[in-house]
Amino acid sequence: MGEANPDLILTMTAGHKEQVEERFAPSRGKLFTLSEFARYPGEIADPFEDSLEVYRECARQMLARLNAAVDRLRCDHRSG
């Protein structure tokens, strides 16, 4: 199987982004955290082993950013 050549790579955290950059140098310019790409400040906190309400808040934050990311992709697609 050949190597993938994605147009866009989204990670949840800056740490994940750094790991991808280290392993796959060609990803630069195509690699963003979800918050960066959606133009939201900060990161979404990992809710691991936290309360149900923290998980729900994480889901709300992810949904808002995903919707913004989809809107950006649609806008970029129309203008490009």
N, C-alpha and C positions, 0 to 999 in steps of 0.2 A: 504494500500500500504506500503511495506517495505521500509527501508532506503536504499539509494543508497550507493554504495561503489566504487567511481570513482578511476581510476588509476592516473588521472592527473586533476588538476584544474588550470585554467589560469584566472588571473584577469588583469584589465587594469592598476591599480595603486597599490602602496604599501599600501595605506589606505584601499582599497578594500580587499587586502590580509590579513591585520591585522583583519578586521571585520570577515572574514571567519575563521581565526585561533581562534578568540575568541569564536565563536559560535560552531565550529566543530573541536575540538582538534585533532581527528584522521586524519585530513587533512594534518597535518605536514609531510613534506617529499614528499608530492604529490602536493604541492601548490606553485605556482610561479606567478610572474607577467609575462605578455607576453614578455616583454623586457628581464627579467632574463632568461626565458626558451630559448629564441631565441639568448641569449648571446649578447645582444645589451646594451650599456650603457644608463642610464637614463630612463625616462618614456615618454610616449606620452601625450602631453598636451591635456586637454579637450577643444575642440573647441566651447563648448556651447556659443551661442549668439555672435559668432565671425564672421568674414567675410567668404565668400565662399572660398577664397584662403586658409585661415587657415584650413577650413574643408578639402580641397583637400590635403593639406600638411599632415594633420592627417591621411587621407586615404592612402597616399603614405607610411607613416611611419608604419602604421598597416600592409599594404600589405607586405612590406619588412620583418617585424618581423614574420608575419604568414608564409611566404615562408620559412624563416629560421627555424621556429618551425616545420614545416612539414618535412623539410630535416633532422632535428635532430631526429624526431620520426622514419623516415624511416631508418636512420643509426642505431638507438638504436634497432629497430626491427630486422634488419639484423644481428647485433652482439649479440643479446640476445636470 
